[in-house]
């Protein structure tokens, strides 16, 4: 990814400090219940995106200043805009570990935790549980909203009492 621009808040990473490879994606957060007889009830709760992690190097007269800036952003815990050649989203610096080798050369590793569940061009649920997107068909399978599921459960419960 050295030809793509990677920006984290006020820091623009150059070819040396940008990741060579950058994973994205993640898992689906689910709630699974096993029922008597072997059946399962699986509720899709939305995406659980992986952290973005890479190592890099700052070269030049501002190498230490760049490292100090990133470390102060990590300490603040402030959500920051983040973009690369694949996505644009909001993240928090989970971990930043600089290693000052020389006054003009700093190696580092960084881990970013996505704050939002949707990336530009990446989709996502947006409104959360029961919101838009949950009741839409995914791959031809219609998923009911939380309201529909709870309403059906209450109807069955009331029927058992009467």
C-alpha positions in Angstrom: 0.0 0.0 0.0 2.9 2.4 -0.2 1.3 4.3 -3.1 -1.9 4.9 -1.2 -2.3 7.7 1.2 -2.9 6.7 4.8 -4.2 9.4 7.1 -4.9 9.2 10.8 -6.2 12.4 12.3 -3.5 15.1 11.6 -0.9 12.5 10.6 -0.3 11.6 6.9 1.8 8.5 6.6 4.4 8.4 3.8 5.7 5.5 1.8 8.0 4.4 4.8 5.4 4.7 7.5 2.4 3.3 5.5 1.6 -0.3 5.9 2.8 -2.7 3.2 -0.3 -4.9 3.8 -3.4 -3.9 5.7 -6.1 -6.4 6.7 -9.7 -5.5 7.0 -12.9 -7.4 7.5 -13.8 -9.2 10.7 -16.5 -11.4 12.1 -20.2 -11.4 12.6 -21.2 -10.8 16.2 -23.8 -13.5 17.0 -25.8 -14.8 19.9 -26.3 -18.5 19.6 -28.7 -20.5 21.8 -28.9 -24.3 21.7 -32.3 -25.7 22.1 -33.5 -29.2 23.3 -33.5 -31.6 20.3 -30.4 -30.1 18.7 -32.0 -27.0 17.2 -30.3 -23.6 17.4 -31.5 -20.0 17.5 -28.8 -17.7 16.0 -29.3 -14.0 16.2 -27.0 -11.9 14.0 -26.0 -8.8 16.1 -23.9 -7.0 13.5 -20.3 -6.8 12.3 -17.3 -7.0 14.7 -14.5 -5.5 12.6 -10.9 -6.5 13.3 -8.4 -4.0 14.5 -6.1 -2.4 11.9 -2.4 -3.0 12.8 0.9 -2.3 11.0 4.5 -1.4 11.5 6.4 1.4 9.9 9.2 3.9 10.1 9.4 7.6 10.4 12.5 9.1 8.7 13.6 12.7 8.7 13.9 15.7 11.0 10.3 15.4 12.2 10.5 11.6 13.0 10.4 12.0 16.8 7.8 14.8 16.5 5.5 12.4 14.5 6.0 9.7 17.1 5.2 12.1 20.0 2.1 13.3 18.2 0.8 9.8 17.7 1.6 8.9 21.3 -0.3 12.0 22.6 -3.3 11.0 20.4 -3.2 7.5 21.8 -3.1 8.9 25.4 -6.1 11.2 24.7 -8.3 8.3 23.5 -10.0 10.7 21.1 -11.8 9.1 18.1 -9.9 10.1 14.9 -10.8 10.0 11.2 -8.8 7.4 9.4 -8.6 6.6 5.7 -6.5 4.5 3.4 -6.9 3.1 -0.1 -9.8 0.8 1.0 -11.9 2.6 3.6 -12.6 5.7 5.6 -13.9 5.5 9.1 -13.4 6.5 12.7 -10.9 4.8 15.0 -9.2 5.0 18.3 -5.4 4.3 18.7 -5.5 1.2 20.8 -1.7 0.8 20.9 1.3 2.8 19.6 4.8 1.6 20.4 7.6 3.7 19.0 11.3 2.7 19.1 13.6 5.6 18.7 16.7 4.4 16.8 18.2 7.8 16.0 17.1 11.4 16.2 15.9 11.1 12.6 14.7 7.5 12.6 11.8 5.9 14.6 10.4 2.5 14.1 6.8 1.9 15.3 3.9 -0.5 15.6 0.4 0.8 15.8 -3.0 -0.8 16.4 -6.3 1.0 15.5 -9.7 0.0 16.8 -12.6 0.9 14.6 -15.3 2.8 16.5 -18.0 2.8 13.8 -19.4 -0.4 12.3 -19.6 0.8 8.7 -16.9 2.0 6.4 -17.2 4.0 3.2 -17.8 1.4 0.5 -18.0 -1.3 3.1 -21.6 -1.4 4.2 -22.6 -2.4 7.7 -25.7 -2.2 9.7 -25.6 1.5 10.6 -28.6 1.8 13.0 -27.8 -1.2 15.2 -30.1 -3.9 16.4 -33.6 -3.8 15.0 -32.6 -0.8 12.7 -32.6 -0.6 9.0 -30.7 -3.4 7.4 -31.5 -6.1 9.9 -34.8 -7.0 8.3 -33.4 -6.9 4.7 -32.7 -10.1 2.8 -29.0 -11.1 2.9 -28.1 -13.5 0.2 -31.7 -14.4 -0.4 -32.4 -15.1 3.3 -34.8 -12.6 5.0 -33.7 -11.8 8.6 -36.6 -10.7 10.9 -36.1 -7.5 12.9 -35.8 -7.7 16.7 -39.3 -6.3 17.1 -40.8 -9.0 14.9 -38.9 -11.7 16.8 -39.9 -10.5 20.2 -43.5 -9.9 19.1 -43.7 -13.5 17.8 -42.2 -14.8 21.1 -44.8 -12.8 23.1 -47.6 -14.2 21.0 -46.6 -17.7 21.7 -46.1 -17.0 25.4 -49.6 -15.4 25.7 -51.1 -18.5 23.9 -49.5 -20.8 26.4 -51.0 -18.9 29.4 -54.5 -18.8 28.0 
